[in-house]
Amino acid sequence: MGRTLTTFTQLVWREMESWRRYRRALRAEDQQALDLLFAAARKHSAAGAYLARETPFEVMLVSMLLEQQQQLIRLQQKVRDLETLALPQPPHGVAP
C-alpha cells in the first residue's frame, strides 16, 4: 500500500491548530485578523499543493502576503479613483 500524503489544506489546518494558544492570547480584533491571514493561506491551497516545501509555512506566508498585496492594490486604485473624482472640474466651455 502506498503512503497517503497530507493535503496542503490539512497542513494549513494543522498550522492553525499549532497557533491556537497564541490566538487565544490575542485581543478579539487581532484574532479576527489572524483568522483572515489563515483564510488567505487556505484560499491559495491549490497553488500551495504544487510546491512541496520542507516547511509548508513558507508557502502559507507567501499566500498571506499575496492576499495582502492584492488588497493593497485594490485600495490604491480606490484612492486614485476618489482623487480623480475630487479634482476640481473646469467650468463648462472653458479649456483647461
C-alpha positions as CSV (number, residue, x, y, z in Angstrom):
1,M,0.0,0.0,0.0
2,G,1.2,3.5,-0.8
3,R,1.6,6.2,1.7
4,T,-1.1,8.8,1.9
5,L,0.2,12.3,1.6
6,T,-1.2,15.1,3.7
7,T,-3.0,17.7,1.6
8,F,-2.0,21.3,1.7
9,T,-5.4,22.2,3.2
10,Q,-4.7,19.8,6.0
11,L,-1.3,21.3,6.6
12,V,-2.9,24.8,6.9
13,W,-5.4,23.4,9.4
14,R,-2.6,21.8,11.4
15,E,-0.6,25.0,11.4
16,M,-3.7,27.0,12.5
17,E,-4.1,24.5,15.4
18,S,-0.4,24.9,16.4
19,W,-1.1,28.7,16.7
20,R,-4.3,28.1,18.8
21,R,-2.8,29.2,22.2
22,Y,-1.2,32.3,20.6
23,R,-4.5,33.2,19.0
24,R,-6.4,32.8,22.3
25,A,-4.0,35.3,23.9
26,L,-4.7,38.0,21.3
27,R,-7.4,40.6,21.5
28,A,-10.6,39.9,19.7
29,E,-9.8,42.2,16.7
30,D,-6.4,40.6,16.4
31,Q,-7.9,37.1,16.5
32,Q,-10.1,38.1,13.6
33,A,-7.0,39.5,11.7
34,L,-5.1,36.2,12.3
35,D,-8.1,34.2,11.1
36,L,-8.2,36.3,7.9
37,L,-4.5,35.6,7.3
38,F,-5.0,31.8,7.6
39,A,-8.1,32.1,5.4
40,A,-5.8,33.7,2.8
41,A,-3.5,30.7,3.1
42,R,-6.4,28.3,2.6
43,K,-7.6,30.3,-0.4
44,H,-4.4,29.5,-2.2
45,S,-4.2,25.9,-1.1
46,A,-4.5,24.6,-4.7
47,A,-1.3,26.5,-5.6
48,G,0.3,25.5,-2.4
49,A,-0.2,21.9,-3.3
50,Y,2.1,22.3,-6.3
51,L,5.0,23.5,-4.2
52,A,6.4,20.8,-1.9
53,R,8.4,22.5,0.7
54,E,10.1,21.1,3.8
55,T,8.4,23.9,5.7
56,P,4.9,24.4,4.3
57,F,4.5,27.5,6.5
58,E,6.7,29.4,4.0
59,V,4.1,28.8,1.3
60,M,1.3,29.8,3.7
61,L,3.2,33.1,4.4
62,V,3.6,33.8,0.7
63,S,-0.1,33.1,0.2
64,M,-0.9,35.5,3.1
65,L,1.4,38.2,1.6
66,L,-0.2,37.7,-1.8
67,E,-3.7,38.4,-0.4
68,Q,-2.3,41.5,1.4
69,Q,-0.7,42.7,-1.8
70,Q,-3.9,42.3,-3.7
71,Q,-5.8,44.2,-1.0
72,L,-3.2,47.0,-1.2
73,I,-3.6,47.2,-5.0
74,R,-7.4,47.4,-4.7
75,L,-7.1,50.2,-2.0
76,Q,-4.6,52.1,-4.1
77,Q,-7.0,52.0,-7.1
78,K,-9.9,53.2,-4.9
79,V,-7.7,56.1,-3.7
80,R,-6.8,57.0,-7.3
81,D,-10.5,56.9,-8.3
82,L,-11.5,59.1,-5.4
83,E,-8.7,61.6,-6.1
84,T,-9.9,61.8,-9.7
85,L,-13.4,62.5,-8.6
86,A,-12.2,65.1,-6.1
87,L,-10.2,67.1,-8.7
88,P,-11.8,70.4,-9.5
89,Q,-13.6,70.4,-12.8
90,P,-13.0,73.3,-15.2
91,P,-16.1,75.5,-15.8
92,H,-18.2,74.3,-18.7
93,G,-17.0,75.7,-22.0
94,V,-13.5,76.7,-20.6
95,A,-10.5,74.9,-22.0
96,P,-8.2,73.5,-19.3
